[in-house]
Amino acid sequence: MDSSPGKPESNRKIADILHDHGDDLSRVREIDHWAYFPSDEARAAFIANCKALGMTIARNMEPDEHSAQFGVMFFHVDAPNTRLMDDLTTRLIAFAQEVGGEYDGWETQILD
């Protein structure tokens, strides 16, 4: 079974963790995402797609001695229910792959 970041299995795993901590997944909060790319141009193309979905770009991460990748951290404010997250992460994975990048998953705070 594929448990890559953003796949339905991973989304359900995160939802289960939130639920196990008493979180009501219908409550709106910031949901953070990460993605990595081989070039600044690829990252820029991905960011344009994210902005079209209403995402907010939090910060870019530049290559350094630990990684040659061009990263981006972005977020949206919504309820992290599995239907929404499955649809959204499927799109983000496709956007990243179109430009040779990799979507690295999401996280959010637990609300009890």
C-alpha positions as CSV (number, residue, x, y, z in Angstrom):
1,M,0.0,0.0,0.0
2,D,1.3,3.4,-1.0
3,S,1.6,5.8,2.0
4,S,3.3,8.6,0.2
5,P,2.6,12.1,1.6
6,G,-0.7,13.4,0.5
7,K,-2.1,10.1,-0.5
8,P,-5.5,9.1,1.0
9,E,-3.8,6.7,3.4
10,S,-1.6,9.5,4.7
11,N,-4.5,11.9,5.0
12,R,-6.5,9.4,6.9
13,K,-3.5,8.7,9.2
14,I,-3.3,12.4,10.1
15,A,-7.1,12.7,10.5
16,D,-7.0,9.6,12.8
17,I,-4.3,11.2,15.0
18,L,-6.2,14.5,15.2
19,H,-9.4,12.6,16.1
20,D,-7.6,10.4,18.7
21,H,-6.6,13.6,20.4
22,G,-10.2,14.8,20.6
23,D,-10.0,17.1,17.6
24,D,-13.3,18.0,15.8
25,L,-12.2,17.8,12.1
26,S,-15.0,20.2,11.1
27,R,-13.3,23.1,12.9
28,V,-11.5,25.5,10.7
29,R,-7.7,26.2,11.2
30,E,-4.5,26.8,9.3
31,I,-3.2,23.8,7.4
32,D,0.4,23.9,6.4
33,H,1.9,22.2,3.3
34,W,5.4,21.7,1.9
35,A,6.7,21.0,-1.6
36,Y,10.2,20.8,-3.2
37,F,11.5,21.4,-6.7
38,P,14.7,21.1,-8.8
39,S,14.6,24.7,-9.9
40,D,13.3,28.2,-9.0
41,E,11.3,28.2,-12.2
42,A,9.6,24.9,-11.3
43,R,8.8,26.2,-7.9
44,A,7.3,29.4,-9.3
45,A,5.0,27.5,-11.7
46,F,3.8,25.4,-8.7
47,I,3.3,28.5,-6.6
48,A,1.1,30.0,-9.4
49,N,-1.1,26.9,-9.3
50,C,-1.3,27.1,-5.5
51,K,-2.3,30.7,-5.5
52,A,-5.0,29.9,-8.1
53,L,-6.4,27.5,-5.5
54,G,-6.4,30.2,-2.8
55,M,-3.3,29.1,-1.0
56,T,-1.1,31.6,0.8
57,I,2.7,31.3,0.4
58,A,4.4,31.4,3.8
59,R,8.0,31.2,2.7
60,N,10.4,29.9,0.1
61,M,13.3,27.7,1.1
62,E,16.5,28.1,-1.0
63,P,19.1,25.4,-1.6
64,D,21.8,25.1,1.0
65,E,24.4,22.7,2.2
66,H,21.7,20.3,3.4
67,S,19.5,20.2,0.2
68,A,19.8,21.2,-3.4
69,Q,16.0,21.6,-3.6
70,F,13.9,24.8,-3.9
71,G,11.2,24.5,-1.3
72,V,8.0,26.3,-0.5
73,M,5.8,26.2,2.6
74,F,2.2,27.3,2.0
75,F,-1.1,27.2,3.8
76,H,-4.8,27.6,3.6
77,V,-7.4,28.0,6.3
78,D,-10.1,25.2,6.3
79,A,-11.4,22.2,8.1
80,P,-9.0,19.2,7.6
81,N,-11.7,16.7,6.8
82,T,-10.5,13.7,4.7
83,R,-12.7,14.4,1.7
84,L,-11.3,17.9,1.3
85,M,-7.7,16.9,2.0
86,D,-7.9,13.9,-0.4
87,D,-9.1,16.2,-3.2
88,L,-6.6,18.9,-2.4
89,T,-3.5,16.8,-2.0
90,T,-4.3,14.9,-5.2
91,R,-4.2,18.3,-7.0
92,L,-1.0,19.4,-5.2
93,I,0.7,16.1,-6.1
94,A,-0.2,16.5,-9.7
95,F,0.9,20.2,-9.8
96,A,4.3,19.3,-8.3
97,Q,4.8,16.3,-10.6
98,E,4.0,18.5,-13.7
99,V,7.1,20.5,-13.0
100,G,9.4,17.8,-11.7
101,G,8.8,18.5,-8.1
102,E,7.5,16.6,-5.1
103,Y,4.6,17.4,-2.7
104,D,5.8,16.6,0.8
105,G,2.6,16.6,2.8
106,W,0.7,18.6,5.3
107,E,0.2,19.2,9.0
108,T,-2.0,21.2,11.3
109,Q,-2.5,21.9,15.0
110,I,-4.7,19.8,17.2
111,L,-7.8,21.7,18.3
112,D,-9.7,20.2,21.3
